[in-house]
Amino acid sequence: MNLDNNLIFFFSALGAFNSIVLSIYFLFFAKPIHKSNYFLGALLAVLSIRVWKSLFFYYNPELSKNYLQVGLSACFFIGPFLYFYSKSKIDKLKKLNSVYYVHLSFLLVIVLSVGFLYPYQKYISLWVNYFYRIINFQWLLYIMISGFLLRDVLQKLFRTKEKLNYDETWLVSVFFGVLIIWIAYFTASYTSYISGALSFSFVFYLSGLLLFSKRKKEFVISVKKEKYANNLIEEDEVNKLIEKIEAIINNEKLFKNPNLTLTILAQKINIRPQLLSQLLNNNLNKSFPKYINEYRIEEAKQLLKASPNLKIEIIAEQCGFNSNSTFYAAFKKITGTTPSKYIKE
């Protein structure tokens, strides 16, 4: 191989090698033990097998047909393991129920049966023209199902006031990573067969960088909280401050101001913004937006009761929301239902 091919092989194989190492970690060593770790480890393993198969076949077209069959068979499990990982993470499973075992066993029986009855060695045309397409579309189907399962998490990407937590960042990274790799392999006939392996390395390290950045931010936040914990506000002072805040918010209807900020409220009650932030986060366990939105939603509930025919746009504006989407999101988060359902109930 020339220098260019050496570099391509190196960068393609680098992601696959590290993925195997990470797969072993999640399958056998990750703490605390969580069922989603097993599915993530299995997902990384089958992805790595698929990538190694692509790499070896790209540089050696005469590669054993048995290895090609193993690579494509592993590909059959990428979509299911993405779905299993997403569902177990969302449901926070501590113990797998029988549905998982039945589902996985059914897929395993299909792969083993097809591999035994129609081995790649004898049915090359069948694998190339039909099984390969079936595997790709089955993979896509599971991606779509996983996307539907993660719809609430994915919607947060388009909401400026809601941020993903660390676990949700993991979910989004894995989901989009698998989607990008699928697109790379599906369009390989128009680009290059090696693009799937290269995209895997790219996604692998980009996701790692994203997760490292998110972990670093959360560590900084935890340090700040620990700093606050060492300077707790006296209980008597907390009660006085809360009474003062509630009085001024209710009397002046400050929550109706869509541009209300923590600094503005702190100036109104004549305390430092840092102290107000500490009071809300440590003593009330609420962020400033959530605290203010509770007042706004309470006002919205009163308006919905008094004037059920009033347009939602008007209610949202009168309660201090900048947009209908923000109002709907806050209402659903605080009340657990939508404005229309609230009116009916």
Buried (B, 14 or more C-beta within 10 A) or exposed (E): EEEEEEEBBEBBBBBBBBBBEBBBBBBEEBEEEBBBBBBBBBBBBBBBBBBBBBBBBBBEEEBEBEBBBBBBBBBBBBBBBBBBBBBBBBEEBEEBEEEBEEEBEEBBEEBEEBBEEBBBEEBEEBBEEEBBEEBBEBBBEBBEBBBEBBEEBBEBEEEEEBEBEEBBBBBBBBBBBBBBBBBBBBEBEEEBBBBBBBBBBBBBBBBBEBBEEBEEEEEEEEEBEEEBEEEEBEEEEBEEBBEBBEEBBEEEBBBBEBEBEBEEBBEBBEBEBEBBBBBBBBBEEBBBBBBBBBBBBEBBBEBBEEEEEEEBEEBBBBBBBEEBEBBBBBBBEBBEEEBEEBBEE
